[in-house]
Amino acid sequence: MTPAYPLSRPFFDGHEVDAVRRILESGWLVQGPEVLAFEKQIAVLQGARHCIAVSSGTAALHIAYLSLGIGPGDLVFIPSFAWPSAANMARLVGATPMFVDVVPGTYNMDPAHLERAIDHSLSEGLGRPRVVVPVHEFGLPAEMDAILRIAGRNHLLVVEDAACALGASTLGKPVGTHGEMGIFSFHPRKSITTGEGGAIVTQDDALAERCREWRNHGQRPVGGSREFVVPGPNYRLTEIQAALGRVQLAKLDMILERRRQGARTYAEELAGTSLLTPPECHDEHTWQTYMVVLPPEIERQRVIQRLKSEGIEVGPGSVAGHLGKTFHPQPGLPVSELLHRQGLALPLHAGMDSAAIRHCAQRLIAALEIQG
């Protein structure tokens, strides 16, 4: 049964239906003028010279690594508390993911631990440190000033995983434009959606050309013909998805403001309880997820089940990648491990009003008081 208060829901109106109908009637369904227009809009929004639309945020990460020449023997530094796409794609190209702990409250990469992880990898001869992937977790920009300084000192490339952070800025620049490349996702849980979909942004002309080759079977246009220069996958975006994305982009400011207002309401309602730790609030946060942290004595699954019985969908916020069976366990990342076990994502989307947010917050407090 559909919950009365779902964890997330895309914000659609009749304009999306009209956009899809227009594309179907045109007969041009894959990577045409609609995709090009969508790319231009994303590039302008994020202050990037180039945008390459692709089939998912994970595809964007894969292409980013391929375009940068990342492969066997290379080390990729990734925050543990994040969806494992960046780590999975590093492994897929033959590189080794090196997990870094995160900061309590922001859930973003801890620069101090990043520096220690780099030093440890060099002293132990674990491989060539090549890339750092700061994830702007749940839409909050990471500490890019410190991360960029560390990357510069160690000659590391920077790929921003801004999957959740479309529309955010930090250090006076939009996210995605601080390093060599940035990636975005348009999954239904993100602020705007194309169903599935993603994008890469970069200021580098040569990198953009390589990304476009990798996206489309390794093709490079040569004169009036085409040449296959790399063994590339098919990661193209459809015209239908791009049309959806363009309609969604027109509503981005409104969607972000509603999410930010929802987060402010949660913060107000939860301020009086000591039974959880709320996330830090920052003006640039885009709030893909509002996640609180339960104390160790609270059994998270019992809270999830109780709220589910009341029509409120909550769940784990994300995962600690270093605990996954795919990777060799890397102990000693205590913050990521706590968030993995005790993080609880609450319903938040542009369709929720303040009354709904207050109701969910109050029922959460009641559920915690029963256990506490």
C-alpha positions in Angstrom: 0.0 0.0 0.0 1.3 3.5 -0.9 2.3 5.3 2.3 0.4 8.5 3.1 3.8 10.2 3.7 6.3 8.7 1.2 10.0 9.2 1.8 10.4 10.9 -1.6 8.2 11.8 -4.6 9.0 13.6 -7.9 7.2 16.9 -8.4 5.2 16.6 -11.6 2.4 18.5 -13.2 0.8 18.5 -16.7 3.8 20.1 -18.3 5.8 16.8 -18.2 3.0 15.0 -20.0 2.9 17.6 -22.7 6.7 17.4 -23.1 6.6 13.6 -23.5 3.8 13.8 -26.0 5.7 16.4 -28.0 8.7 14.1 -28.3 6.7 11.1 -29.2 5.0 13.0 -32.0 8.3 14.2 -33.3 9.6 10.7 -33.8 13.1 11.6 -32.7 13.7 9.6 -29.5 17.4 9.4 -28.7 20.0 12.1 -28.2 18.9 14.8 -30.4 18.1 18.5 -30.1 16.2 18.1 -26.8 19.3 16.6 -25.2 21.5 19.4 -26.6 19.1 22.0 -25.2 19.1 20.2 -21.8 22.9 20.1 -21.7 23.1 23.8 -22.4 20.7 24.6 -19.6 22.6 22.5 -17.1 25.9 24.1 -18.2 24.5 27.6 -17.7 23.0 26.7 -14.3 26.3 25.2 -13.0 28.6 27.7 -14.7 30.3 25.1 -16.8 31.8 25.3 -20.3 30.6 21.8 -21.2 27.8 19.5 -20.1 27.5 15.9 -21.3 24.1 14.3 -20.5 24.2 10.5 -19.9 21.9 7.7 -18.8 22.6 7.9 -15.1 24.8 9.4 -12.4 26.7 6.1 -12.2 27.3 6.2 -15.9 28.7 9.7 -15.5 31.2 8.5 -12.9 32.2 5.6 -15.1 32.8 8.0 -18.0 34.7 10.4 -15.8 37.2 7.8 -14.7 37.6 6.5 -18.3 38.1 10.0 -19.6 40.8 10.7 -17.0 42.6 7.5 -17.8 42.0 6.0 -14.3 42.9 2.3 -14.2 44.8 -0.5 -12.5 47.3 0.6 -9.8 45.4 3.9 -9.2 43.9 4.8 -5.9 40.6 6.7 -5.8 39.7 8.4 -2.4 36.0 8.3 -1.7 33.9 9.0 1.4 32.6 5.8 2.9 29.2 7.1 3.8 27.8 7.5 0.3 26.0 5.4 -2.2 28.6 3.1 -3.6 28.5 4.2 -7.2 31.8 6.1 -7.1 33.5 3.1 -5.4 31.9 0.6 -7.8 32.9 2.4 -10.9 36.5 2.8 -9.6 36.6 -1.0 -9.2 35.1 -1.4 -12.6 37.9 0.5 -14.3 40.5 -1.5 -12.3 41.3 1.1 -9.7 41.3 0.7 -6.0 38.7 2.6 -3.9 40.2 4.0 -0.7 37.5 4.9 1.8 37.6 8.0 3.9 35.5 8.8 7.0 33.0 11.6 7.1 32.2 14.6 9.4 29.4 14.2 12.0 26.5 16.5 11.2 27.4 17.2 7.6 28.0 13.6 6.6 30.6 14.8 4.1 34.3 13.7 3.5 36.5 14.5 6.5 39.5 16.5 5.1 41.8 15.5 8.0 41.0 11.8 7.4 41.6 12.2 3.7 45.1 13.5 4.4 45.8 10.6 6.7 44.5 8.1 4.1 46.7 9.6 1.4 49.8 9.5 3.7 49.0 5.9 4.7 48.6 4.7 1.1 52.0 6.2 0.2 53.8 4.9 3.2 52.4 1.4 2.7 52.9 1.4 -1.1 49.2 0.6 -1.8 49.2 2.2 -5.2 49.3 5.6 -7.0 47.0 8.2 -5.4 45.2 9.7 -8.5 41.7 11.0 -7.7 39.7 12.3 -4.9 35.9 12.2 -5.2 34.2 14.5 -2.7 30.5 13.6 -2.5 28.2 16.5 -1.7 26.1 14.2 0.5 22.4 14.7 0.4 23.0 18.0 -1.4 25.3 19.8 1.1 28.6 21.0 -0.5 31.6 19.3 1.0 34.6 21.3 2.4 36.0 22.0 -1.0 38.6 24.6 0.2 40.4 22.0 2.4 39.9 19.2 -0.1 41.3 21.2 -3.0 44.3 22.2 -1.0 45.0 18.6 -0.1 44.5 17.4 -3.7 46.8 20.1 -4.9 49.6 19.2 -2.5 49.3 15.5 -3.5 48.8 16.1 -7.3 45.4 14.5 -7.2 42.6 15.0 -9.8 39.2 16.0 -8.4 35.9 14.6 -9.5 33.0 16.1 -7.6 30.1 13.8 -7.0 27.3 16.3 -7.0 24.6 13.8 -7.7 22.3 15.3 -5.0 23.4 18.9 -5.2 22.2 20.4 -8.5 21.8 24.2 -7.9 24.1 24.4 -4.9 27.3 26.6 -4.8 30.3 26.8 -2.5 33.3 29.1 -2.4 31.5 31.5 -4.8 31.2 28.8 -7.5 28.5 26.2 -8.4 29.3 22.7 -7.3 30.8 20.5 -10.0 33.2 23.2 -11.3 35.9 23.2 -8.6 37.9 20.2 -10.0 38.5 18.5 -13.3 34.9 17.3 -13.6 31.6 17.1 -11.7 28.7 14.7 -12.0 25.0 14.9 -11.4 22.1 12.5 -11.1 18.4 12.8 -12.1 17.1 9.8 -10.3 13.5 10.2 -9.0 14.8 10.9 -5.5 16.8 13.9 -6.6 15.4 17.5 -6.8 14.7 17.2 -10.5 14.3 13.9 -12.3 14.4 12.5 -15.8 13.4 9.0 -14.5 17.0 7.9 -14.7 19.7 10.1 -16.1 22.8 12.0 -15.3 25.3 14.6 -16.5 29.0 15.5 -16.4 30.2 19.1 -16.3 33.7 20.3 -17.1 35.6 23.4 -18.2 38.1 21.3 -20.1 37.5 21.0 -23.9 39.6 17.9 -24.3 38.0 16.1 -21.4 34.5 17.0 -22.8 35.4 15.5 -26.2 36.6 12.3 -24.5 33.4 12.1 -22.5 31.2 12.4 -25.6 33.2 9.7 -27.2 32.9 7.3 -24.3 29.1 8.1 -24.0 28.3 7.0 -27.6 30.1 3.7 -28.4 33.5 5.4 -28.7 32.5 7.4 -31.7 34.3 10.6 -32.9 32.8 12.5 -35.8 35.4 12.9 -38.6 34.2 15.1 -41.5 31.0 13.6 -42.8 31.7 10.2 -41.3 32.4 8.7 -37.9 35.4 6.9 -36.4 35.3 4.5 -33.4 38.3 5.6 -31.3 37.7 3.8 -28.0 35.6 0.7 -27.1 32.9 2.8 -25.6 29.5 1.8 -24.0 26.1 3.3 -24.8 25.3 5.8 -22.1 23.1 8.1 -24.1 20.2 10.0 -22.7 16.8 9.8 -24.6 15.0 12.8 -26.0 12.0 11.9 -23.7 14.2 12.1 -20.6 15.7 15.4 -21.7 12.3 16.9 -22.3 11.3 15.9 -18.8 14.4 17.4 -17.5 13.9 20.7 -19.2 10.4 21.0 -17.7 11.8 20.0 -14.3 14.6 22.6 -14.5 12.0 25.4 -14.9 10.7 24.5 -11.5 14.1 23.9 -9.8 14.1 27.1 -7.7 10.6 26.4 -6.4 11.5 22.8 -5.7 14.6 23.7 -3.8 12.9 26.4 -1.7 10.2 23.9 -0.7 12.8 21.3 0.3 14.7 24.0 2.3 11.5 25.1 4.0 10.7 21.5 4.9 14.2 21.0 6.4 13.8 24.2 8.4 10.4 22.9 9.7 12.0 19.6 10.7 14.8 21.4 12.5 12.2 23.5 14.5 10.1 20.5 15.4 12.9 18.2 16.4 14.9 20.9 18.3 13.4 20.0 21.7 14.2 16.2 21.8 17.5 14.6 22.9 16.5 11.3 21.3 18.2 12.0 18.0 20.9 14.2 16.4 19.6 16.4 13.5 21.8 17.3 10.5 23.5 20.7 10.3 21.6 23.3 8.4 23.4 25.4 5.7 22.0 27.9 3.2 23.4 26.0 0.2 22.0 22.6 1.2 19.6 21.3 -1.4 18.2 18.6 0.9 17.9 15.6 -1.3 17.4 13.8 2.1 16.8 14.9 5.6 18.6 12.3 7.8 18.7 12.3 11.6 21.0 10.0 13.6 19.5 7.8 16.3 21.4 7.0 19.5 22.9 3.5 19.7 20.4 2.3 22.2 17.5 2.9 19.8 16.7 0.0 17.5 16.3 1.7 14.1 14.3 -1.1 12.5 11.6 -0.9 15.2 11.2 2.8 14.6 10.9 2.2 10.8 8.2 -0.5 11.3 6.2 1.6 13.8 6.2 4.7 11.5 5.3 2.4 8.5 2.3 1.2 10.4 1.2 4.9 10.6 1.7 5.5 6.9 5.0 7.3 7.3 7.8 6.0 5.1 11.3 6.3 6.7 14.5 4.3 6.1 18.3 4.2 6.2 19.9 7.3 4.9 22.8 5.7 3.0 25.4 3.1 3.5 29.0 2.8 4.6 30.7 1.5 1.5 33.7 0.1 3.3 31.4 -2.4 5.0 30.1 -3.9 1.8 31.0 -7.4 0.8 32.3 -6.1 -2.6 35.2 -4.4 -0.8 37.7 -5.6 1.7 36.5 -4.2 5.0 38.5 -1.1 6.1 37.9 -0.8 9.9 38.4 2.4 11.8 35.8 4.6 10.1 33.6 5.1 13.1 31.4 8.0 11.9 30.5 6.3 8.7 29.7 3.1 10.6 27.5 4.9 13.1 25.6 6.7 10.2 25.3 3.4 8.4 23.6 1.7 11.5 21.7 4.6 13.0 21.0 7.2 10.2 17.3 7.6 9.6 15.9 9.4 6.5 12.6 11.2 6.9 10.0 12.1 4.3 10.9 15.2 2.4 9.9 16.4 -1.0 8.5 19.4 -2.8 4.9 18.1 -2.4 5.0 18.2 1.4 3.6 21.2 3.3 4.6 22.3 6.8 1.7 20.5 8.4 2.8 17.2 6.9 6.4 17.8 8.0 5.2 18.6 11.6 3.1 15.5 11.7 6.0 13.2 10.6 8.3 14.9 13.1 5.9 14.5 16.0 5.2 10.9 15.2 8.9 10.2 15.0 9.4 11.7 18.5 6.5 9.6 19.8 8.1 6.4 18.3 11.5 7.3 19.9 9.9 8.0 23.3 8.4 4.5 23.3 11.9 2.9 22.9 13.7 5.6 24.9 
